Amino acid sequence: MIATIPHRTFKKKFKKLKRSEQQAVEERLLLFVVYPFAPILNNHAPHGKYMGKGSINITGDLRLIFEMITENIAYLIDVDTHPKLYT
């Protein structure tokens, strides 16, 4: 099981999401902490400024960026749409 630690950027952007998007993030995180490589999450290493981090899909366009601090601790860095994160 993975523990998550939210970064202040993540917290700030999470609060700005629509309630339905917040619920989607919460649901996907529940899955992520138990089964981080569930196919629906599309857990992958992004390119660009987030190289070396991880990314999971929340909705069609919403992504969550994280960094594994240890094998069991994920630092939640950012959550936003794909274009906003990678441009």
KAHU-V177905 format. One record per helix or strand of 3 or more residues. SS is the DSSP state (A for helix, B for strand). FROM is the first residue (numbers start at 1). LEN is the number of residues. If there is no record, write none. Layout:
ss->SS from->FROM len->LEN
ss->SS from->FROM len->LEN
//
This chain:
ss->B from->3 len->4
ss->A from->8 len->9
ss->A from->19 len->16
ss->A from->39 len->3
ss->A from->48 len->3
ss->B from->54 len->4
ss->B from->62 len->9
ss->B from->73 len->9
ss->A from->82 len->4
//
